[in-house]
């Protein structure tokens, strides 16, 4: 028995967009959002930015953000917007993290009728599509804790 | 306007009806509105010293293509873009030029031709999908729905409070021959229409539209040649969102903060406003804005609308011509249409839509990119 030259490809996870979040080691893990933190006044931002709005510092550090937060507000999209890879109906939420940043995201593993302002949610990995090489294009969503 | 002594008058207003006009070009729409405004003002094209064109989608040269329809006098023409507030911002720029003594008479034409359906905010210029778009987050009704849900959670406002805005809007639209929709809707019809983004149903979303508006502004001194009862653009100011650490911001700009500055500049308060226009692209636009303009307390906007205070006969008549919801929303034209209705109200020319004794009007216009708030008075 010999190994074939073309081994069965192991499926790779690839982020849908680089620099926005860090993939976990395995598909069972949770992603980590990457924002910015001001080295001068400790303000946090998401998405990343270059200049601190609070103190004017030019040059912000990359910061890993909390993986849990609360729903600040939400809506249920009933019509799929142009270009969306997610089909309606789905819940859109603004999640507030302890760092006082607001994450605009989609909810998953949730009863749409049960979504409420104030709900505790945590980040989770979401497979969006396969790319042309058969890798899984991954993104993040949030789900009830 | 006012602080260096030169007052600005809105001398003439005009519209092309809002709706679907596939056979008409942007130039056709603009020409029609401009001719109506010039006739209203009593001026000829040769009297116009500068042109401004508010538009969103149409590209370079559109302003010239419209003004060239009217004549060829060599005046400077400037295209102005602030999404749905383009012609409001253009009016401020024209007024500032008049105040500075650069021009005496300016015309602002707002125009748009739009395809049907949702604005493809998640797609780039070449049709490529952005990250936000792919993730289903580029949903414009969603932005207003997010605000409505927060308002309901914090203040106990109800879905029918928002829906009532559309009922009132369509009732007013029936009285406006230029409106895209001149059909009344009941509360049940509004609430039972297809849900787009909870709690917003289809009839709580403004349509896409074709249309044009034109506004002629001039100095107070010049206005004396044409009218003994001028309507003044007292002040018009713009703003972009202000970052406040720890606060979540979902709206196009800091409306309450800007309104306060506009009131101060005008030497007035919310109690002085007799008639108003606000950006009701989606019904929460009116519920939230009446609070931010100081017409009622924070959190009470839903009840304020529900109890009829923004009807033509109410305490603070809002969008008496049907607003974006039923007048329509050709994005670049809307600012000028807001000015047009306020001017007609202040002149006593609003016919069946007339608010009794209207002397002071206020306008709130929002767009992706900023907001504009103005006060007009007799």
Interface residues (C-beta under 8 A of the other chain):
Chain A: X16 X17 X20 X43 X53 X54 X72 X73 X74 X75 X76 X77 X78 X79 X80 X81 X82 X83 X84 X85 X86 X88 X90 X92 X94 X96 X100 X102 X104 X105 X106 X116 X117 X118 X128 X139
Chain B: X117 X118 X120 X121 X122 X123 X129 X130 X131 X132 X133 X134 X135 X136 X137 X138 X139 X141 X142 X145 X146 X147 X148 X149 X150 X153 X154 X194 X195 X196 X197 X198 X200 X243 X245 X246 X248 X250
